[in-house]
């Protein structure tokens, strides 16, 4: 399976890559729920509101909206007239269904959920949302999302069911209630006042699961978790927390025990912003920890033993002068050349380019310097992308990527892109390697 850059740069929307919340979404860019092929523009949002609809939960929409976050699971049901919104990727079930049939099915599923039926079972059987994986979407008033979906989500009470209509179909929506606190959690840290929204935290963590967990999206547990009871997990994380607080390095423990594929073997630290698309409990404790302090929190993925660490130093290959600027534009198009090396293989999930798998970091630095020099002498980036870039989503065709402040891209890539002047080239490092980025619009 090819890895597209839009996925490569997506921080996999639970805990970024930390919990691997959205690996199934990585084959496509997503607009809310619907995959958009690389190189194509997403369908335009209708300028006028959708017409009145008897299947929509109008009583819910009459309430004032809350700020969120609201965790929403949903079943998406489309019908044949909506085919243009799906850009030739509509689910066959939707393509064969009328709007009236979709509405009746939506009401039937909503009634099943209200009667105690499992939303997860219904998602698995009926939903046409290929991007969700059955996991809840975290909806906030200050985040972009399909408008009608967000309007309903921010008005539903916990455990309440509603039906919304968007240009993609009917959404049978369920507001997932927050999990009760676990007595082992670091309640004293979680009770602290949240830091300013502008503050960025960096943290490493150890993820520990147990056999009774029901992972979102029906994802299988790791073998170690399958063999472990909740009591065993509690004992283990208590011991790990004590060892970290006693001064032991967290990285060896991550490599030995963590069930987070995104960081276990690499010791990766995650960048955590107030609006980061991560599970709230993880984000809440990480941002309240002091640098060098460790804490414990539980999410739907298990226990997280978290250590806040200092920000990483800038990489010598990066364009530090450009990154030090203020943002110069908020909506740009960029093209890039990705150059990786063998030590980053884990980030690619077994799909690293063979050239990178045979390359050392010093080799990558030399190649990047050479390519930047050629670009600054006036060579076109597209032929160099085709010959050298390891991003299968853009290399061959020379595709550009849209970047704006809310784009679902890893922060370093976005930070450099928004600071480049038109036709300027710079370099930034991410977990996937070095990106030579040129702003083209």
C-alpha positions in Angstrom: 0.0 0.0 0.0 1.4 3.4 -0.9 1.8 6.0 1.7 0.7 9.4 0.6 2.4 12.4 2.0 -0.9 13.9 3.4 -1.1 10.7 5.5 2.6 10.7 6.1 2.3 14.1 7.6 -1.0 13.5 9.4 -0.6 13.2 13.1 -2.9 10.3 13.2 -5.8 11.8 15.0 -5.9 10.2 18.5 -2.6 10.7 20.0 -1.0 11.8 16.9 0.9 8.7 16.0 1.1 8.0 19.7 -1.8 5.8 19.9 -2.0 5.1 16.2 -5.6 6.2 16.3 -6.0 6.5 12.6 -3.7 4.3 10.6 -6.6 3.2 8.4 -7.1 6.8 7.3 -3.5 7.1 6.0 -4.2 6.1 2.4 -6.1 9.3 1.8 -6.4 12.9 2.8 -9.7 13.4 4.5 -12.3 16.1 4.5 -14.3 15.4 7.7 -15.3 11.9 6.8 -14.8 11.4 3.1 -11.5 10.5 1.4 -10.2 12.8 -1.2 -7.7 11.4 -3.8 -4.3 13.1 -3.7 -3.9 15.8 -6.3 -7.6 16.6 -6.4 -9.4 19.4 -4.7 -12.0 18.5 -2.1 -15.6 19.1 -3.1 -16.7 22.7 -2.4 -19.0 23.3 0.6 -22.5 24.3 -0.5 -23.0 28.0 -0.3 -26.6 27.7 0.9 -27.9 25.7 3.8 -29.3 22.3 3.1 -33.1 22.2 2.7 -35.4 21.2 5.6 -35.3 17.5 6.3 -37.9 15.5 8.3 -35.3 12.9 9.3 -33.0 15.4 11.0 -33.2 15.9 14.8 -34.5 19.4 14.7 -35.2 19.6 18.4 -31.5 19.1 19.3 -30.5 21.8 16.8 -32.8 24.4 18.6 -30.5 24.2 21.7 -27.5 26.4 22.3 -24.2 24.9 21.2 -21.6 24.0 23.7 -17.9 24.7 23.2 -16.9 21.0 23.2 -15.0 18.8 23.2 -17.7 16.3 22.3 -16.7 12.7 21.4 -19.0 11.5 18.6 -19.4 8.1 17.0 -21.6 8.0 14.0 -23.0 5.8 11.2 -22.9 7.5 7.8 -25.6 6.6 5.3 -25.6 8.1 1.8 -27.9 7.8 -1.2 -27.5 7.8 -4.9 -28.1 11.5 -5.5 -25.0 12.3 -3.4 -22.5 10.6 -5.8 -20.8 13.8 -6.9 -19.7 14.6 -3.3 -17.8 11.3 -3.2 -15.8 11.9 -6.4 -16.4 8.3 -7.7 -15.7 6.7 -4.3 -19.2 6.3 -3.0 -20.0 3.1 -1.1 -22.0 0.7 -3.3 -24.7 0.5 -0.7 -25.2 4.3 -0.8 -25.1 4.3 -4.6 -28.0 1.9 -4.7 -30.2 3.6 -2.1 -32.8 6.4 -2.3 -32.8 9.3 0.1 -36.1 8.1 1.7 -34.5 4.6 2.2 -31.5 6.2 3.8 -33.7 8.3 6.1 -35.7 5.3 7.2 -32.6 3.3 7.9 -31.1 6.2 9.9 -34.2 6.4 12.1 -34.2 2.6 12.6 -30.5 2.6 13.6 -31.1 5.6 16.0 -33.9 3.7 17.7 -31.7 0.7 18.1 -29.0 2.8 19.8 -31.6 4.4 22.1 -32.8 1.0 23.0 -29.3 -0.1 24.1 -27.9 -1.4 20.8 -24.2 -1.1 20.3 -23.1 1.9 18.2 -19.8 0.0 17.5 -21.7 -3.0 16.0 -23.9 -0.7 13.8 -20.8 1.2 12.6 -19.2 -2.0 11.6 -22.3 -3.3 9.8 -23.7 -0.1 8.2 -21.4 2.9 8.2 -19.9 4.2 4.9 -17.3 6.4 6.7 -14.1 4.8 5.6 -12.0 7.3 7.5 -13.4 6.8 11.0 -12.5 3.2 11.8 -15.3 3.3 14.4 -13.4 5.7 16.6 -15.0 8.8 18.0 -14.4 12.2 16.4 -13.5 14.9 18.9 -15.6 18.0 18.0 -14.9 21.5 19.2 -16.4 24.8 18.4 -13.0 26.2 17.4 -12.1 23.4 15.0 -13.0 23.0 11.3 -15.4 20.2 10.6 -18.4 19.5 8.3 -20.7 22.3 9.6 -24.0 20.4 10.0 -22.2 17.5 11.7 -20.5 19.9 14.1 -23.7 21.8 14.8 -25.4 18.6 15.9 -22.4 17.2 17.8 -22.0 20.4 20.0 -25.7 20.2 21.0 -26.0 16.5 21.9 -25.9 15.5 25.5 -23.7 12.6 26.6 -25.3 9.3 25.6 -27.8 11.1 23.4 -28.5 10.1 19.8 -29.3 12.5 16.9 -29.5 12.5 13.2 -27.7 15.1 11.1 -27.7 15.6 7.4 -24.6 16.8 5.4 -23.7 16.8 1.8 -22.4 13.2 2.4 -25.6 11.8 3.7 -27.3 11.1 7.1 -25.2 10.7 10.2 -26.7 8.7 13.1 -24.7 10.3 15.9 -24.0 9.2 19.4 -22.3 11.4 22.0 -19.8 9.1 23.8 -19.8 10.0 27.5 -16.4 10.7 29.2 -14.9 7.7 31.0 -14.9 8.0 34.8 -11.5 8.8 36.4 -9.4 5.8 37.5 -8.2 6.0 41.1 -4.6 5.4 39.9 -4.5 8.4 37.7 -2.4 11.4 38.7 -5.4 13.4 40.0 -3.2 16.1 41.6 -1.6 16.9 38.2 -4.8 16.8 36.3 -6.4 19.2 38.8 -3.8 21.9 38.0 -4.9 24.9 36.0 -4.3 24.5 32.3 -1.4 26.4 30.9 -1.9 29.1 28.3 -3.1 27.9 24.9 0.1 29.1 23.3 2.3 26.8 25.5 3.7 23.8 23.7 4.7 20.7 25.6 6.9 17.8 24.6 6.4 14.3 26.2 7.5 10.7 25.9 5.2 7.9 27.1 4.8 4.2 27.7 1.5 2.7 26.6 0.3 -0.3 28.6 -2.9 -2.2 27.8 -4.7 -5.2 29.2 -7.0 -8.0 28.0 -10.4 -6.5 28.9 -9.8 -3.3 26.8 -12.1 -2.7 23.8 -9.9 -0.7 21.5 -11.7 1.7 19.1 -12.3 0.4 15.7 -12.2 -3.2 16.8 -8.5 -3.1 16.6 -6.7 -6.1 18.1 -4.7 -5.8 21.3 -1.0 -6.4 21.4 0.0 -9.9 22.5 1.5 -8.5 25.8 -1.8 -6.7 26.5 -3.8 -9.9 25.7 -1.9 -11.8 28.4 -2.2 -9.1 31.0 -5.1 -8.4 33.5 -6.1 -4.9 34.5 -4.6 -5.7 38.0 -1.3 -6.7 36.3 -1.4 -3.5 34.2 -2.0 -1.4 37.3 0.9 -3.0 39.1 3.2 -2.5 36.1 2.5 1.1 35.4 2.9 1.9 39.1 6.3 0.3 39.0 7.3 2.2 35.8 6.1 5.5 37.2 8.2 5.0 40.4 11.3 4.1 38.4 11.0 7.2 36.1 10.4 9.4 39.1 13.5 7.8 40.7 15.6 9.0 37.7 15.7 6.0 35.3 15.6 6.9 31.6 12.3 6.3 30.0 13.6 5.3 26.5 14.7 1.8 27.5 11.4 1.2 29.1 9.6 2.4 26.0 11.6 0.0 23.8 10.9 -2.9 26.1 7.3 -2.4 27.1 5.4 0.3 25.3 2.6 -0.7 23.0 2.7 2.5 21.0 4.1 1.6 17.6 4.7 5.3 16.8 7.3 5.8 19.6 8.2 2.6 21.4 11.3 1.7 19.4 12.5 5.3 18.6 11.9 6.9 21.9 10.1 9.7 20.1 8.8 12.7 22.0 5.5 14.1 20.9 4.8 17.7 20.5 1.6 18.6 22.3 -0.4 21.8 21.6 -3.7 22.9 23.1 -5.5 22.2 19.9 -3.6 19.0 19.0 -5.8 16.2 17.6 -5.0 13.9 20.5 -7.1 12.1 23.1 -8.0 14.6 25.7 -6.8 12.8 28.9 -3.3 12.4 27.4 -3.2 16.0 26.3 -4.6 17.3 29.5 -1.9 15.7 31.7 1.0 16.2 29.3 0.3 20.0 29.2 0.0 20.2 33.0 3.2 18.3 33.8 6.4 20.3 34.6 9.5 19.6 32.5 11.1 16.5 34.1 7.9 15.4 35.9 6.1 12.1 35.2 2.4 11.3 35.6 -0.1 8.6 34.9 -3.4 8.8 32.9 -5.9 6.4 31.4 -7.4 6.6 27.9 -9.4 4.2 25.8 -6.1 2.8 24.6 -4.9 1.9 28.1 -2.5 3.4 30.7 0.0 6.1 29.6 3.0 6.7 31.8 4.1 10.1 30.6 7.3 12.1 31.1 7.4 15.7 30.0 10.7 16.5 28.4 12.4 19.7 27.2 11.9 20.7 23.6 14.3 19.0 21.2 17.2 21.2 19.9 16.9 22.3 16.3 18.4 20.0 13.7 21.5 21.4 12.1 20.1 20.5 8.6 17.1 22.7 9.1 16.6 26.2 7.8 16.8 27.9 11.2 16.7 31.4 9.8 13.4 30.7 8.0 11.9 28.9 11.0 12.7 31.9 13.2 10.5 34.2 11.1 7.0 35.2 11.8 4.4 33.4 9.6 4.4 35.2 6.2 1.3 33.6 4.7 -1.7 31.5 6.0 -2.7 29.7 2.8 0.1 28.3 0.6 0.9 25.6 -1.8 4.2 23.8 -1.5 6.1 21.0 -3.2 8.7 18.9 -1.4 11.4 16.3 -1.7 11.4 13.8 1.2 14.8 12.2 2.0 14.9 9.6 4.8 17.4 7.1 6.2 17.5 3.7 7.7 17.2 4.7 11.4 13.7 6.0 10.7 12.3 2.8 9.3 9.8 2.4 12.2 8.0 5.6 11.2 7.0 4.0 7.8 5.4 0.9 9.2 7.3 -1.4 7.0 6.9 0.7 3.8 10.1 2.7 3.8 11.6 3.4 0.4 14.5 1.0 -0.3 16.8 3.9 -1.0 16.2 5.2 2.5 16.6 1.8 4.0 20.2 1.7 2.6 21.1 5.3 3.6 22.7 6.7 6.7 21.9 10.0 8.2 25.2 11.6 7.0 24.4 10.3 3.5 21.0 12.0 3.7 22.5 15.3 4.9 24.9 15.3 1.9 22.1 14.5 -0.6 19.8 17.2 0.9 22.6 19.8 0.7 23.3 18.9 -2.9 19.6 19.1 -3.9 19.1 22.4 -2.1 22.1 23.8 -4.0 20.6 22.7 -7.3 17.3 24.3 -6.5 18.9 27.6 -5.5 20.7 27.6 -8.8 17.4 27.6 -10.6 16.7 23.9 -11.3 13.0 23.0 -11.3 11.8 21.0 -8.3 9.5 18.6 -10.2 12.3 16.6 -12.0 14.1 16.3 -8.7 11.0 15.1 -6.9 10.5 12.4 -9.5 14.1 11.3 -9.2 14.8 11.6 -5.5 11.7 12.1 -3.4 10.5 9.2 -1.2 6.9 10.5 -0.9 4.9 8.2 -3.2 1.9 10.6 -3.0 3.7 13.5 -4.8 7.0 12.4 -6.2 6.1 11.0 -9.6 3.5 13.6 -10.6 5.2 16.6 -8.9 2.0 17.3 -6.9 1.8 20.3 -4.5 0.2 20.2 -1.1 -2.1 22.9 0.4 -0.9 24.2 3.8 -2.8 26.5 6.2 -2.7 26.8 10.0 -5.4 24.2 10.5 -4.0 21.7 8.0 -3.7 18.2 9.4 0.1 18.1 8.9 2.9 17.5 11.3 3.9 20.8 12.8 7.5 21.1 11.6 6.4 20.7 7.9 3.6 23.2 8.4 5.7 25.6 10.4 8.3 25.9 7.6 5.8 26.0 4.8 3.9 29.0 6.3 7.2 30.9 6.7 8.6 30.5 3.2 8.4 33.4 0.8 7.1 32.7 -2.7 9.5 30.4 -4.7 11.8 30.1 -1.6 13.2 26.8 -0.5 14.0 25.5 3.0 14.6 22.3 4.9 12.9 20.9 7.9 13.1 17.5 9.8 10.2 15.4 10.8 9.9 11.8 12.1 10.0 10.7 8.4 13.2 12.4 7.4 14.3 15.7 5.9 11.9 17.7 3.7 13.2 20.1 1.1 10.2 22.3 0.7 9.6 25.0 -1.9 6.6 27.3 -1.8 5.0 27.5 -5.2 1.9 29.6 -4.5 
